Structures are given as structure tokens and as C-alpha cells.
């Protein structure tokens, strides 16, 4: 029998090492590799980053004090001194727009966290334990869904009072049903897996099985739902603030800055009072939705690299 050529032995081993290095990707790198292929999602992420950056740097970028007013300089058109003009009592619209982003984006984030916390907790219990717990939680979900969301939000907001935290609580306490049903459905599927049966056979505690083995496998749809929830929360904050039940002046938010648009005189002849906050709401919601769509495609296990 002839001996093998050393070069022919080394060549496949080198190829295997190269293939092994290319193929072994951490879950985070694999998601990012899929996500960056989606150009619209990258654009949305960039726009969202710019909006967050403008809000964070508001004290540095402002040209006037946020609440400083001058009745002698009210409703002025954009100029070199006031980049986006002044409002009905002479406050600088540009500076208030920057600070308004802080409030609107933070309310959206807080509302999303509250909603997801309630929904994930109740959905996990319903999906894992089933039977009586599942019946009670699902009937509670049906009761909340039976009421029109906006009407119920107006009632809760009027009870809690207008403030950023209460606006986030209003949304979080009423919008948890979507994530609850989502997590419950995921848990019902995961619970039938063999590795979950193995954890039960090993005597692992139920709470550990839920948060260490089941929640990580349901993380992808939860993350996607959280991004879309944040976009909806920003819209709800804008609506409640527009109606005077969200964030109250002098604290600015994009929603209460739009309140000036209720005046037809302002809408027709003073675009700088309503267009800037309106376009900021539009851009933030659109960018978050684009990022959410990109994450959905990146986290879809059926997609190939």
C-alpha cells in the first residue's frame, strides 16, 4: 500500500480549519450578519440613533433656555436667532423640540418595558402551567381586549393624571395583552420539546426552567414585539398629550407641542409650530418599525445565511 502524500493530507485539514472558522458564528454575530443585509432596517437604525443622539445632547445643542419666554417675541417665523421660530408665548421651538424628544422617546421606552414585563410574566405562567392559570389569564386578556383601547386609555389617563410616568403606565397597563398571548403561544410550543421534558426528569426547579431554558428560546418574538410596542407607545403618548391627558406643559413633548395644531390659524399660517414635532413623531415611529421588521427577518430561523 502506497503512503499518503503529506501535501494531500495537509490541504484538506487546512480547508477544514478555514471552513470551521467561517461557519462558527455566535448567535449575536449571525443576527447582525442577517440584519445588515436589510438596507431599510439599517437606515431606520441610523435615523433612530440620530434622534436619540439629538435628545441626549439637548442641553448642548439648545440655542435658548427650554422654558424661557418672551411675549414680545411670540409666534415669530424661523430666523437666525430662532431656528424654528417661537411659539404662542415666545419660547424657542427648536430647543423645546430637542427636549421633547427626551420625553417622547423615554415614555415610549418605559411604556414598552412595562407592557413587556406584564405580558411576559403572565404569558409565561399561562403557557407553562396551563389549566386553571391559563384559563384565568386568558379570560382576563379577553376582558381587556373587549374594551376600545383609546376609550379605556382616556379613562385611565384621567384617573392617574398627566405626567410622563403616568402616560407610560397607562399604555403598559392596557397593552400587555398582545405580548401575553405571544409568549403563551411560544411557551405552549416549547413546552412540548424533548429538552424541556428532560429538565423535568432531572428535577430542575420550574422557575429555573422558565427563565433559563424557555424564555431564551422565546426571546426573538419578544424582542420584535418590544420594538413595535415602543413605536405604538410614542403614538399613544402623542395622542394623549394632544388631548391634554399626557405630558403637560411647560415640560415639552412632541405630542403636547402638536396641541397648537388644534388652532386652524396655526395650521394654515404657522407651520413651524406643528410640522417639526409632527415630522419627528413620524420619523421615530417609522424608524422603529423598520428596525423591528429587520429584526424579524434577522431572527427568523428559516432564513439561510
N, C-alpha and C positions, 0 to 999 in steps of 0.2 A: 504494500500500500504506500503510495507516494505521500510525502509530508506536505502539509499545507504551506503555501507561500505566506510569509509573515506580513507582507503588504496587504494581501487579500483579507487577512484576519483583522488588521488594524482599521481598514477602511470602513467596514460595516459598524465596528464599535464606535468610531468617530461619528458616523451618521446617527447612530442611536443616541449618543450623548447630545448631539445637536438637536435631534428631534425631541428628546426628553426635556431639554431646557426650554424649547419653544412651546411645548404643549402644556407644561406645568404652569398654570396661572392661578393665582389666588382668586377667590370669588369677587373681591373688590376690583382687581385689575380686569377681570373678564367683563364685569358690568360696565366699567369705564370704557373698555375697548368697543363694546356694542353701542354705548351711549354716544360716544364722539362721532360715530358714523352718521348720526341723525343731525343734519346741519341745522334744522329748525330748532331742535332742542338746545343745541349749543348757542344759537342766537338768543333763545329765551333765557338761558342761564347767564349769558353776558349782560342782557338788559336787566335782569333781576339783580345781578351783582352791582351794576351801576346805581340802581335805585337804592339799594341797601347802603352803598357807599355814600351817596349823597345825603341820606338820612343820618348816618352815623357822624358825618363831618359837618352837620348843620351849624354847630357853633363856630366852625372855622370859615365856612362858605357864606354865612349870612352877611348881608350888607347893612342891615339895621336891626335894632333890637326887635325880638319877636312880637312883643305886645305894645311897643311904643306907638302912640297915635298922635295925629295932628289934624284937628278938624279943619284947619285952614288949607290942608293939602289932600282932601278926601277925593276919592274916585278919579284920580289922575291917571292919564294914559301912561304906558311904559315909556321910560326915559332913561337917560344916563344915570340919574340918581336912583330911580326905582325901576329895576329891570323889567318887572312885570306889573308896574303900576301900583296903585294903592286902593284899599277897599273903602267901604262906606264911612269909616271913621279915621281914615288916613293911615292905616297900618300897611307896612310893606308886604305885598303879596308874595314876592319871591322868598323872603325869609320865612314867612309862615308856611309856604309850600314845602320847604325843606323840613321844617319841624313837623308838619302834618304827616310827612312820610314816616317819621318815627312812630307816631301814634297809630296810624292805619296799619302799617306792617307789623307792629308789635301786637296790636289787637288781633290781627289775623293769625299770628303765630300762637298767641295764648289761647285763642278760641280753638285752634286746631289741636293743641296739646290737651286741653280739657276734654274736647269731644272724643279724641282718640283714647284717652285714658279710661273714660267711662265705657266707651264702646268695646275696647279690647278686654277690659275686665269682665263685663257682663257677657260678651260673646265667648270668652274662654270658658267661663263657668257653664254657660248653656251648652256649648259644644262638647265639653269633656264629660260633664256629669250627666247630661241628658235628663230624661224622665221628668220629675217634678220641677227641678230647677229650670230646665229648658222650657217647660210649659209656662211657668210664671214669667220668665224673662221675655219670652216671645209674645205673651199676651200684653205685657207692659209696652213692648215695642209697637204692637198693633194699636194700642190706645193712643200713644204719642203720634203715630202716623195718621190717625183718624182726624186730627185737627189740622186746619190750614196752618202751615208753618209761619207765614208772615203775621197772621192774626194772633197766634199764640206768642210770637216774639214781641209784638207790641204790648201785649198784656204783661209778660214777664219783665220787659224793659221798664214799663211804667211802675211796676212794683219795686224793682231793685233800684231804680233811679239812674240818671245819666252819668256815666263815667266810663273810662276805658276798660277797667276791670269788669264792671257790671255788663258792659256790652259783650265782652268775651265770654262771661258766664252765661249770658242769655243764649248765645249761639251754642256753646258747649253743652248746656243742659237740654237743648232741644234737638240737636243734630246728631246725637250719638247713635241713632238707630241704624244708619247706613253702615258704619264700621262694625257695629254689634252683629248685624246679620252677615256681614262679610267674614268676620273672624269665626263666627259659629259655623258657617259653611266650610271654611278651611279646616277647622278642628274636627268636624264630622268625617272629612276625608282622611286626615292624618291619623285619626284615632284607629282606623282600620289597618294601618301599616303594621308590618311584622315587627319593626324595631320598637314600636310602642307596646306591642304585646310582650316583647322581650323585657322591657323595663318593668312591666307589671310582674312578670315572672321572677325578676331579680329582687322584687320588693322595694324598688325605689319610690320615695315619697311622691304623692300625687302632685304637690306644688312644684317639686323639682322637675317632674316630667313635663308639666305645663310650661314653665318659664325657660327650661334649659333644652328641651327636646322638641316641643310643639311650636312655641312662639317663634323661634328662629326659622322654622320651615314655613311659617305663615307670614314672614317679615315682608316679602316682596309686595303682595297686595296691600298690606297695611301701609307701607311707605308710599305707594302710589295714591292710596286713598287720602293720606295725610296731606299730600301736596294739593290735591283737588279741593280738599276741605279748607285749606288756607285761602285759596282763591275765593271760594264761596263766602268765607268769613269776612274778607275785605269788602265784598259787595254788600253783605248784610250790615256791616258797620257803617258803610256809606249811606245805605238806605235809612237806618235808624237815626244817624246823625242829621241827615237831611230833614227828617221829620221832627227833630228836636228831642229824640229819646236816646241818642247815643252819646257821643262826646260833646260836651257843652263848651262854648267859648268862655273865656279867652283862650283855652287850650285848643290849638288848631288840629284838625284832621282833614283829610281830603273830603270826607263826607260833609262836615259842617261848613267847609268853605264853599261847597256847592249849594248851600242853602240860599246864597244870594241869587241863584238862578231862578228862584220862585217868582222873582220880580220880572215882568215882561220887559220893562225898560232896561234892566240889566242885561237880559238875554239878547236884546236887539242891538244895543249900542255899547255895551261894556264887556267885550269878550274876555278880557284879561281877568275878570273876576270868577268866571266859571270854566273856561276852556282849560287852563293849566291843571287844576285839580281833576277835571274830568279825564284829561289825557293821561295823567299819572295813574288813576284808577284803571283805565283801560290797559295801559302798558304793564302794570303789575299783575293784573289778573291774566292777561294773555301770556305773559312770560312764565308765570307759574303753571298754567295749563300746558304750555309747550314742554316745560321741564317734566311735568307729570306724564305726558304722552311718551317722552323719550325714555323715562324710567320704566314705563310699562313695557316698551319694546325691548329695553336692555335686560330686564329681569325675566322676560319670557323664556322659560327653559326650552321651548320648542324651536327657538331660533338657533341657527348654527353660527359659529364664529366665522 
